[in-house]
Amino acid sequence: MGKALAETFPICRETFAEADAALGTTLSHLIFNGPEGQLMVTENTQPAILTVSTAACRLLASRGLTPTYVAGHSLGEYSANVAAGTFSFADALRTVRRRGRYMQEAVPLGVGAMAAILGLDADKVEQACAEAAEGEVVSPANVNGGDQIVIAGAREAVRRAGERAKALGAKRVVPLPVSAPFHCALMKPAELRLASDLRALEVHDPRIPVVANVDAEPKFTASAAIEALVRQVSAPVRWEAVVRRLASEGITTYVEVGPGTVLSGLVRKIHRGATSVSFGSPDDLASLEPLKQD
């Protein structure tokens, strides 16, 4: 991912070089060439995605495409804050690398799990989790919209909640191939460790409001943006609420920046009639040309 951007545009190439220097590693080589198993280690995945997203965002900004608001799903909220100038790209890279490590160390491999519940409303997913917990942790982790809610927690509790969700009418329950149960109470140890790192950063008030995962509220100050990042470690990602908040502010055009197109698809389901496009490679530039005229 991102290789074509780096080969085509100097500003993207410079971003990958900046990431290598900030981390003291050849992250760019891992991003471009793998091996996939090493890239999928959480403490590598998080800075890798942040780097590709920032490279793409910088390219768009250099071409006059700048946002009115920014938001990101989970890790993406760091990319959003980099774009808004809350903290530097280099500091974000070092922080998300530690974030990935803290999350992985919070729960031993194999102890936790996540699963996507499809076709069941939020209240019934909450009910399924409550009835299946049996003293263990299981709760909504990503409220993504489009009748898609991801749950997280202890492995057996997640399995039980999935079965209960089916009994309550869920169309499908899809186990997710993740290394840890993100955005649930099991992540509290990671949140406590990350909090001191985040609060020690050199920060500035965002130039652009950042709509946060934890409460779907725009953050206008550095302290509010940082505290939102602290809380999101163990709190659910309220993506549907984020998009609805953006819609309420008059936003009608969304650009998903970085690898993948998942968020564009979710936006189209939540904010029907809005324009939603993704940008992660040079081939995507053509779809953005009409936006320059808006």
C-alpha positions in Angstrom: 0.0 0.0 0.0 1.2 3.5 -0.8 4.0 2.4 -3.0 2.5 3.9 -6.2 2.0 7.2 -4.3 5.7 7.3 -3.2 6.9 6.4 -6.7 4.8 9.1 -8.4 4.8 12.1 -6.1 7.7 13.6 -4.2 5.6 14.9 -1.3 4.5 11.3 -0.7 8.0 9.9 -1.0 9.2 12.5 1.5 6.5 11.5 3.9 7.6 7.9 3.9 11.2 9.0 4.4 10.1 11.2 7.3 8.4 8.1 8.9 11.6 6.1 8.6 13.6 8.8 10.2 11.1 9.3 13.1 11.0 5.6 13.9 14.6 4.8 13.2 13.5 1.9 11.0 12.8 1.1 7.4 9.0 1.2 7.8 8.6 2.2 4.2 10.3 -1.0 3.0 7.9 -3.1 5.2 4.9 -1.2 3.9 5.8 -1.6 0.3 7.3 -5.1 0.4 6.1 -6.9 3.5 6.4 -9.6 4.7 2.7 -9.4 5.4 3.0 -11.3 8.7 5.3 -8.7 10.1 3.3 -5.8 8.7 0.2 -7.2 10.5 1.8 -7.0 13.9 -0.2 -4.2 15.6 2.8 -2.0 16.5 3.8 -2.0 12.8 0.3 -1.8 11.3 -0.7 1.3 13.2 2.3 3.5 12.0 2.1 2.0 8.6 -1.6 3.0 8.1 -0.9 6.5 9.6 2.0 7.0 7.2 0.0 6.1 4.0 -2.9 8.2 5.2 -0.7 11.2 5.9 1.1 10.9 2.6 -2.2 10.9 0.7 -3.6 13.7 2.8 -0.5 15.9 2.1 -0.8 15.3 -1.6 -4.4 16.4 -1.7 -3.6 19.5 0.4 -0.8 20.4 -2.0 -3.4 20.3 -4.8 -5.8 22.6 -3.0 -8.1 20.0 -1.5 -8.4 20.8 2.2 -11.2 19.7 4.6 -13.6 21.7 6.6 -13.8 19.0 9.3 -11.7 15.9 9.9 -12.6 12.6 11.6 -11.1 9.1 11.7 -12.1 5.6 12.7 -10.1 4.4 15.7 -6.5 4.8 14.6 -7.7 7.1 11.9 -8.3 9.8 14.5 -4.5 10.2 14.8 -4.3 10.8 11.0 -7.1 13.4 11.5 -5.2 15.2 14.2 -2.1 15.2 12.2 -4.0 16.8 9.3 -5.5 19.3 11.8 -2.1 20.2 13.2 -2.8 19.0 16.8 0.5 17.3 16.9 3.4 16.5 14.5 3.5 13.5 12.2 6.7 12.3 13.9 5.1 12.4 17.3 2.0 10.7 16.1 4.1 7.9 14.6 6.0 7.2 17.8 2.8 7.4 19.8 0.8 5.0 17.7 3.7 2.5 17.6 3.5 2.5 21.4 -0.3 2.4 21.3 -0.2 -0.8 19.2 2.3 -2.4 21.6 0.2 -1.4 24.7 -2.9 -2.8 23.2 -1.2 -6.1 22.3 0.3 -6.4 25.8 -3.0 -5.6 27.5 -4.6 -8.9 26.6 -2.6 -12.1 25.9 -2.9 -13.4 22.4 -5.9 -15.7 22.1 -7.7 -14.5 25.2 -9.8 -11.8 23.5 -11.8 -11.7 20.3 -13.9 -9.4 18.1 -16.9 -10.2 15.8 -19.1 -8.2 13.5 -22.8 -8.4 14.1 -24.7 -7.7 10.9 -28.4 -6.9 10.6 -29.2 -6.2 14.2 -29.9 -2.8 15.8 -27.7 -1.3 18.5 -30.2 -1.9 21.4 -30.4 -5.6 20.6 -26.6 -5.9 20.2 -26.3 -4.3 23.7 -28.9 -6.8 24.9 -27.0 -9.8 23.4 -23.8 -8.7 25.1 -25.4 -8.1 28.5 -27.2 -11.5 28.4 -24.0 -13.4 27.2 -21.4 -11.7 29.5 -21.7 -14.1 32.4 -19.3 -12.0 34.4 -16.8 -11.6 31.5 -16.2 -8.5 29.3 -18.1 -8.2 26.0 -19.6 -5.0 24.6 -20.1 -3.0 21.3 -16.7 -1.8 20.1 -17.4 -0.2 16.7 -20.9 1.2 16.0 -20.3 1.5 12.3 -23.8 2.2 10.9 -25.5 0.3 8.1 -26.6 -2.3 10.7 -23.0 -3.3 11.3 -21.8 -3.3 14.9 -18.5 -4.9 16.0 -18.3 -6.4 19.5 -15.2 -7.1 21.5 -14.2 -8.8 24.8 -13.2 -12.2 26.2 -13.2 -14.9 23.5 -15.9 -17.1 25.0 -18.1 -14.1 25.9 -17.8 -12.8 22.3 -18.8 -16.3 21.0 -21.8 -16.4 23.4 -22.9 -12.9 22.4 -22.7 -13.8 18.8 -25.0 -16.8 19.3 -27.4 -14.6 21.3 -27.4 -12.0 18.6 -28.4 -14.7 16.1 -31.2 -15.7 18.3 -32.3 -12.0 18.5 -32.4 -11.8 14.7 -28.9 -10.9 13.5 -28.4 -11.9 9.8 -24.7 -12.9 10.3 -22.0 -13.0 12.9 -18.5 -12.8 11.4 -15.5 -13.4 13.7 -12.7 -10.9 12.9 -9.0 -11.9 12.5 -7.6 -9.4 15.1 -4.7 -9.8 17.5 -6.5 -8.1 20.5 -10.1 -7.1 21.6 -9.9 -3.4 20.8 -12.2 -0.7 22.2 -13.6 -2.5 25.2 -12.9 -2.6 29.0 -10.1 -5.1 28.5 -8.1 -2.2 26.9 -8.1 -0.1 30.2 -4.4 -1.1 31.0 -3.4 0.2 27.5 -5.4 3.4 28.0 -3.6 4.1 31.3 -0.2 3.6 29.7 -1.0 5.6 26.6 -2.6 8.5 28.6 0.8 9.7 29.9 2.4 9.5 26.4 -0.4 11.5 24.8 -0.5 14.2 27.6 3.3 14.7 27.3 3.1 15.6 23.6 3.7 19.1 22.3 0.3 20.0 21.0 -1.6 22.9 19.4 -5.3 23.7 19.0 -6.5 22.0 15.8 -6.7 24.2 12.8 -9.7 22.2 11.7 -12.3 20.8 14.1 -11.7 17.1 14.8 -14.9 15.1 15.3 -14.0 12.5 17.9 -14.9 8.8 18.1 -15.9 8.8 21.7 -18.8 11.3 21.6 -19.1 12.5 18.0 -18.4 16.0 19.1 -16.0 18.4 17.3 -12.8 19.2 19.3 -11.6 22.7 19.0 -8.8 22.7 21.6 -5.6 20.6 21.9 -6.6 19.3 25.4 -10.0 18.2 24.2 -8.5 16.4 21.2 -6.0 14.6 23.4 -8.5 13.5 26.0 -10.7 12.1 23.3 -7.7 10.0 22.1 -7.1 8.8 25.6 -10.8 7.7 26.1 -11.1 6.0 22.7 -8.7 3.2 23.7 -11.3 1.4 25.8 -14.5 3.2 24.5 -16.5 2.2 21.5 -16.0 3.9 18.1 -19.2 5.7 17.4 -18.7 6.0 13.7 -22.4 6.3 12.7 -22.8 9.1 15.2 -19.7 10.8 13.8 -21.0 10.8 10.3 -24.4 12.0 11.4 -22.8 14.9 13.3 -20.8 15.9 10.2 -24.1 15.7 8.2 -25.7 18.0 10.8 -22.9 20.5 10.2 -23.8 20.7 6.5 -21.1 18.3 5.2 -22.1 16.7 1.9 -18.8 15.5 0.6 -16.5 13.0 2.3 -13.0 11.9 1.1 -11.6 8.7 2.7 -7.9 9.2 2.7 -5.4 6.3 2.9 -5.6 2.5 2.3 -9.0 0.9 1.8 -12.5 2.0 0.9 -14.5 0.6 3.9 -15.4 4.0 5.4 -16.6 5.4 2.1 -19.1 2.5 1.9 -20.3 3.1 5.5 -20.7 6.8 4.8 -22.9 6.1 1.8 -25.2 3.9 4.0 -25.4 6.5 6.9 -25.6 9.8 4.9 -27.6 8.8 1.8 -27.3 11.3 -1.0 -23.8 12.5 0.1 -20.8 12.3 -2.1 -18.2 9.8 -0.7 -14.9 9.0 -2.5 -11.7 7.3 -1.5 -8.1 8.3 -2.2 -5.2 5.9 -1.7 -3.5 5.6 -5.1 -2.7 7.8 -8.1 -5.5 6.1 -10.0 -8.0 7.6 -7.6 -7.1 11.2 -8.5 -9.5 11.4 -11.4 -12.5 10.9 -9.0 -11.4 13.9 -7.0 -11.1 16.4 -9.9 -14.8 17.5 -9.7 -14.3 18.4 -6.0 -11.8 21.1 -6.9 -14.7 22.9 -8.7 -17.0 22.8 -5.7 
